[in-house]
Amino acid sequence: MLVLASASPRRKELLIQAGYDFTVIPANIPEKRLPEEDGIAFVTRLAQEKAQRVLDQLKGRAAEDPLLVLGADTIVVTPEEILGKPRDAEDAARMLRLLSGRTHQVITGVCLASAGKTRVAAETTSVAMREISEKEIEAYIATGEPMDKAGGYAIQGYAARWIPRIEGCYFNVVGLPLARVAIMIEDFNLERRPAAG
């Protein structure tokens, strides 16, 4: 059984789009960066903590149905700082001003955990954003869309009009690098098959 250890509706939609059958059980862990922790270390640690938390909760069920838990976390990285979800409208506006007219990186950490094995990876995508005006920022924040998104924007939403190009996986910017996750899931499935002979 595949379990998504995330409450993110975007990650749920992406897994459905990719044809996976899964259950959602959010991990609900604190998302605080440790001192001196870089972006990749931060998101891979959180992804692993989320997956392990849910795996531990479900340990009793693993005997009758082998569990595979997927944890993920996404951040936006600029030269100045690592951006998570905005605290409020003012913080969202600050983030959008920081991203305006520049290229930034979106990093998603993913972890797949089963009773016998854990695999962790990170995907990075570069995103170019055109300059956006204060009026555009204000109107965007009024939609409510930025509030639960890393970096204060959704590439699959209204903010798509500000992004002329990306380098890397589009789905990673939405919240889950599907191709990488699919390869990781296949690796676990291959190991579950009985040996031939």
C-alpha positions as CSV (number, residue, x, y, z in Angstrom):
1,M,0.0,0.0,0.0
2,L,1.3,3.4,-1.0
3,V,0.8,6.2,1.6
4,L,1.3,9.9,1.0
5,A,2.5,11.5,4.2
6,S,1.3,15.0,3.1
7,A,-1.8,17.1,3.3
8,S,-0.8,18.9,0.1
9,P,-3.7,18.8,-2.4
10,R,-1.1,19.4,-5.2
11,R,0.8,16.3,-4.3
12,K,-2.4,14.3,-4.1
13,E,-3.5,15.6,-7.6
14,L,-0.1,14.7,-9.1
15,L,-0.1,11.1,-7.8
16,I,-3.7,10.7,-9.1
17,Q,-2.6,12.1,-12.5
18,A,0.3,9.6,-12.6
19,G,-2.2,6.7,-12.0
20,Y,-1.2,5.7,-8.4
21,D,-3.5,4.1,-6.0
22,F,-2.7,5.5,-2.5
23,T,-3.9,6.7,0.9
24,V,-3.3,10.1,2.4
25,I,-2.1,10.3,6.0
26,P,-0.5,13.7,6.8
27,A,2.6,13.6,9.0
28,N,2.1,16.9,10.8
29,I,5.7,17.6,11.9
30,P,7.3,21.0,12.6
31,E,9.0,22.4,9.5
32,K,11.8,24.3,11.1
33,R,15.2,24.6,9.5
34,L,18.2,23.8,11.6
35,P,21.1,26.3,12.0
36,E,23.5,26.2,9.0
37,E,21.3,23.6,7.2
38,D,21.3,24.2,3.4
39,G,18.2,23.8,1.2
40,I,18.8,20.2,0.1
41,A,19.6,19.0,3.6
42,F,16.5,20.8,5.0
43,V,14.0,19.3,2.5
44,T,15.4,15.8,2.5
45,R,15.4,15.7,6.3
46,L,11.8,16.9,6.4
47,A,10.7,14.4,3.8
48,Q,12.4,11.6,5.7
49,E,10.9,12.7,9.0
50,K,7.4,12.8,7.5
51,A,7.7,9.4,5.9
52,Q,9.1,7.8,9.0
53,R,6.5,9.4,11.3
54,V,3.6,7.9,9.2
55,L,5.5,4.5,8.8
56,D,5.8,4.3,12.6
57,Q,2.1,5.1,13.0
58,L,1.2,2.2,10.7
59,K,3.7,-0.4,11.8
60,G,1.0,-2.8,13.0
61,R,-0.6,-3.0,9.6
62,A,2.6,-3.7,7.7
63,A,2.4,-7.5,8.1
64,E,-0.8,-7.9,6.2
65,D,-0.2,-5.1,3.6
66,P,3.4,-4.0,2.9
67,L,3.6,-0.3,3.4
68,L,5.5,2.2,1.2
69,V,5.3,5.8,2.6
70,L,6.1,8.8,0.5
71,G,7.2,12.0,2.3
72,A,8.0,15.3,0.5
73,D,8.8,18.9,1.2
74,T,9.3,21.9,-1.1
75,I,11.2,25.1,-0.7
76,V,12.2,28.1,-2.8
77,V,15.8,29.2,-2.7
78,T,17.2,32.7,-3.5
79,P,20.7,33.9,-2.9
80,E,19.5,35.8,0.1
81,E,17.3,33.2,1.8
82,I,15.3,29.9,1.8
83,L,11.6,30.6,1.4
84,G,8.9,28.3,2.8
85,K,5.2,29.1,3.0
86,P,4.4,32.8,3.9
87,R,3.3,33.5,7.4
88,D,0.8,36.1,6.3
89,A,-0.1,38.5,3.4
90,E,2.8,40.8,4.2
91,D,5.3,38.0,4.2
92,A,3.8,36.7,0.8
93,A,4.3,40.2,-0.7
94,R,7.9,40.3,0.6
95,M,8.6,36.9,-1.0
96,L,7.1,38.0,-4.3
97,R,9.2,41.2,-4.3
98,L,12.3,39.1,-3.7
99,L,11.5,36.7,-6.6
100,S,10.4,39.5,-9.1
101,G,12.7,39.8,-12.1
102,R,15.0,37.1,-11.0
103,T,15.7,33.4,-11.4
104,H,15.3,31.2,-8.3
105,Q,15.5,27.5,-7.5
106,V,12.7,25.2,-6.3
107,I,13.9,22.2,-4.4
108,T,11.7,19.2,-3.4
109,G,13.0,16.6,-1.1
110,V,11.4,13.1,-1.4
111,C,11.6,10.1,0.8
112,L,10.2,6.6,0.3
113,A,10.2,4.4,3.4
114,S,9.2,0.8,4.0
115,A,9.8,-1.6,6.9
116,G,13.2,-2.6,5.5
117,K,14.5,0.3,3.4
118,T,14.5,4.1,3.1
119,R,15.5,6.1,0.0
120,V,15.9,9.9,-0.1
121,A,16.4,12.2,-3.0
122,A,16.1,15.9,-4.0
123,E,15.1,17.5,-7.3
124,T,16.0,21.1,-8.2
125,T,14.3,23.2,-10.9
126,S,15.4,26.8,-11.9
127,V,12.5,29.2,-12.4
128,A,12.7,32.6,-14.1
129,M,10.1,35.1,-13.0
130,R,9.5,38.4,-14.9
131,E,9.3,41.7,-13.0
132,I,5.9,42.1,-11.3
133,S,4.4,45.3,-10.1
134,E,3.2,46.2,-6.6
135,K,-0.3,46.3,-8.1
136,E,0.0,42.8,-9.4
137,I,1.4,41.5,-6.1
138,E,-1.5,43.1,-4.2
139,A,-4.1,41.6,-6.6
140,Y,-2.5,38.2,-6.4
141,I,-2.4,38.1,-2.6
142,A,-6.1,39.1,-2.6
143,T,-6.9,35.8,-4.4
144,G,-5.5,33.8,-1.4
145,E,-3.5,31.6,-3.7
146,P,0.0,32.4,-2.3
147,M,-0.8,31.6,1.3
148,D,0.0,27.8,1.4
149,K,2.7,27.8,-1.3
150,A,6.5,27.8,-0.9
151,G,7.8,31.1,-2.1
152,G,4.3,32.6,-2.1
153,Y,3.2,31.5,-5.6
154,A,1.7,28.6,-7.5
155,I,3.2,27.9,-11.0
156,Q,0.1,26.0,-11.9
157,G,-2.2,28.9,-11.0
158,Y,-2.4,32.7,-11.6
159,A,1.3,33.2,-11.2
160,A,2.0,31.1,-14.4
161,R,1.7,34.4,-16.3
162,W,4.9,35.7,-14.7
163,I,7.1,32.7,-15.5
164,P,8.5,32.7,-19.0
165,R,10.8,29.7,-18.6
166,I,12.0,26.9,-16.3
167,E,14.9,24.5,-16.4
168,G,14.1,21.1,-15.0
169,C,11.0,19.3,-13.8
170,Y,7.8,21.3,-14.0
171,F,6.0,19.0,-11.6
172,N,8.8,19.6,-9.0
173,V,7.7,23.2,-8.9
174,V,4.1,22.2,-8.3
175,G,5.3,20.1,-5.4
176,L,6.4,16.5,-6.4
177,P,9.0,15.5,-9.1
178,L,6.8,12.7,-10.6
179,A,9.5,11.1,-12.8
180,R,12.0,10.7,-10.0
181,V,9.3,9.5,-7.6
182,A,8.1,6.9,-10.2
183,I,11.6,5.5,-10.5
184,M,12.0,5.3,-6.7
185,I,8.6,3.5,-6.4
186,E,9.6,1.0,-9.2
187,D,12.8,0.2,-7.3
188,F,10.8,-0.7,-4.2
189,N,8.3,-2.8,-6.2
190,L,11.1,-4.8,-7.9
191,E,12.5,-5.7,-4.5
192,R,9.1,-7.0,-3.4
193,R,8.8,-9.6,-6.2
194,P,9.8,-13.1,-5.2
195,A,13.1,-14.4,-6.7
196,A,12.7,-16.5,-9.8
197,G,13.3,-20.3,-9.6
